[in-house]
Amino acid sequence: MRFFINYIVVILLLAGLTSCRKAYNPPETNTDYGYLVVEGVINSGSDSTTITLSRTVPLGASSTVRPETGARVVVESNQNAKFLLKETLPGKYVTANLNLPASDTYRLHIYTAAGKEYESDFVENKITPPIDTITHRYLSHGVQFYVNAHDPSNKTRYYRWEYHEYWSYFSNIRTVLQYQDSAITYLPVDSDYNYCYRNATPANGIYVGTSDKLSEDVISQQPLNYVEGRGGKLTSEYAVEVVQYAITKEAYTFWQQLKTNTEALGSIFDAQPSSFITNIHCVTNPAEPVIGYASVSTSTIKRGFVTQAEVPFAVVPVVGPLKDTLTCPVQVVLFDPTTTLPGRLYQIFRDGKYAPFDFYYNPPSTAIGYKYGPIACADCRKLGGTNKKPAWWPWAN
């Protein structure tokens, strides 16, 4: 989301041009407005609260993210309770579970290192109902996930979702050996480098829904993420972790407008860019725009799962080198002459580009050497993952 939210100001400044029926490609602008971008939810329940602060960047900038560091970020209640967030990474401010009283209202108060002050309006604390189910449907080349929820008290009506992806994959070459301390030994049982896990939070996408026009507060088959079968995430097991928030009507309007301004533009028949509401204001300079919307709610989580064996279409592993002799060539180093073997092993494996993975047999019952290949083919961790399984992972590897 941060990629396009940092450019939203430029889109909004062009809103006045939308009365023109002729396509217009504006020249690149180098104007650096540096408006504050506020992302995150004040989590009033048992989960932690993370607020990310950054500044907008001009089109054509070499970096799309400019974190706002050294700020003082405080959650305040209408009863004058204060909760300070700690900067754990540049621009990322975190506090542990707040467990805030549902009867109070809350706001964000931000003091930047440059001496500027920002604050949001006080917002009601919304209690989020559970997610009922995460379902999915197979399409021709991918899997579409959906969320279902309801509130029997009919008090929620407006919802927002975020999701996090997890998937497992195998190394391209089955590995039973390792090069360590100038020798080749068997891999320890607890050091399997053949099966790994990756995870990712999408950089964009806005997912909101409402039941305001229904007699009952029910969300049914609300589309969420689509997983492409040719994207490498479905080669073994896949899980999506969905976080649900109850939001106010005003917050829903903000997110819906932001979704329109960033996802539905392209022709004169699409919705045109427009300014959007925000409940965060610059106290130091009231005329300065702020990008973001402060919400307060508990959150609920549910996961959906798919395995490669279940999908009715072919999947393509693109997590690393393809499993063929061109990108994962297998080579052999013979034991003989044994007097030079340590030196030869050192020459092959010293720079970490290659890894041994099995014995070389000839005839079949006698090992006469080691087989080795590119380390990215033999060690799944080199493809960006970890061999540590998430505690909740439902499958045995």
Phi, psi and omega in degrees: 000326185296330182301311184271340178289332178287344178255000186296330180299319179298319179297316182294324180293339178269002185300328182292346181272357192284352177286346180284133181277344183270139180300140181226124176255102184293148176293155179298136178251137178256009180295127181256097181283326177061039180286148180286134175247125182244121180234142177128170182235136170286105183276113185272001182256220187269356178268164180284162177251129178234122176243126180252128179246135177210177177240146176296151179238152180288157174300139180088000179292150182290335179238141180266357182231129175231093185294145175267103186260161174071018180275161172252116185245125186229136169265127182238144176257164176289353175261012176072019171282144183230140181226114184274134175265147182254137178281111182264331174221162180307116179081001183248118186242128192226147167220153180289181184308129183268325181049060185279145176300136183289341185280342183267166172249160189218158177214164172264140174231124188234129175239117183274163179295337179276000176095008178272152182235134179229148174210151176263168170292159171290135186237143179291152180271110182269136177262119187274128176287163179293155168283131180286302182210155167247116182247171178211160178224137179275127174255188188296324183227015182194186182236127176258126179260152181224156176240144178231135182205164174202158176235107183298339179274355180059032183256347185275291175069324182237130188229151169222146182231147167234159178217158179229137184255146174225140174209155180249159180200162180256154169292157182284339178234130179290126187245131175234357184238166174213154174257117184210136179054045176065020179215160177258126181227169175291146174293138173299153182302323183271014180235052180283117180257016182266345186224119185229172182228140174233160176212158182202147170252122183303145182279344181215181181106130178237126185234106179228156179206159180214150175245021189296339180262006180255154179289333178240151182277082186229131171250120184236123176052050175284120183297138175240236187276151174248131181251116182283129181293339179264013183263359176088359183268351185248020183284346178217272177231149183223140177224140173243130179253115186255131175250129182248137177235139166275134181230166178279167177299321180294320177295320177301316179299318178301308184293325179293320178292320178296321177298316179296316183291339185247340185242341189244026179257151178164329179215172181292345180270350175279163174299136185273154182297145181213158175291154182235159181283156172212150177251018178246132188228151175272113180290322182295320180221092185303339180280350183279124178293151173233136181258121179140173179212128181273125177234154179230122179194163166282173178226153173232151187230142172210153182241149173240151189225148175213142174245157181300327181294339183272335187284141185269019181223166180284142177245154183240123177280117177237027180285348181183204179304139179292154183278077175210169188288349180277318183261340175234064182293137178263129178239168185228137169242123184278151177297315184278142353285131185296333181295333181258359185301312181304318180293320179293319177298319180297318180296324183283316192254359187296326184268001176076011179278337182235159179217140173287149179226341179194172176277154175253124186249136173192108357295175189307332185269355184239123178280126181238004180181188178242141171266141179214163181203182179304138185297331178293340177273334186259338183238107185297339179294334182288352179262016174100001182252190177228152177268010176268117184285137174303144185300331183266001186302125189277352184253148172270136180269000000 
